[in-house]
Amino acid sequence: MKTIGASEAKTHFARLLERVAKGERIVITRHGTPVARLVPFAKPDGERARRAISRLKAFRKGRRLDGLSRKDLRDEGRQGRTPP
C-alpha cells in the first residue's frame, strides 16, 4: 500500500483517483501520521447480506432475555417516552 503526504495528495488528487480506480490502495498521511485511506469502491454484495440476515434470523429464534420477548423489550423501551 502506497503512502503519500496530504499536501502531495491534494496536488495530485486526480491521478490518485485513477490509480485507486485500477485497484491500488493509498494511505494519506499528515506529518507522517496516517489520516485517511483511499481504496477502490466495492459494490454491495447482496448474497453476503442475505446470508447475514438469514443467520441473524436463525440466531434470534427462541432467544429470550430474562423471560422477556423482543416485543416486551421494545414496549419497555417505549415506556416513559414522550412523543415528538
Number of C-alpha atoms within 10 A of each C-alpha: 10 10 15 18 16 19 13 12 18 12 10 11 13 11 11 19 18 12 16 16 14 11 12 15 17 20 18 21 18 12 10 11 10 14 12 13 15 17 17 16 9 6 6 8 8 9 9 10 11 11 11 12 12 11 11 11 10 11 10 10 8 7 12 12 9 6 8 12 13 13 9 13 12 11 10 12 10 11 8 7 8 6 5 3
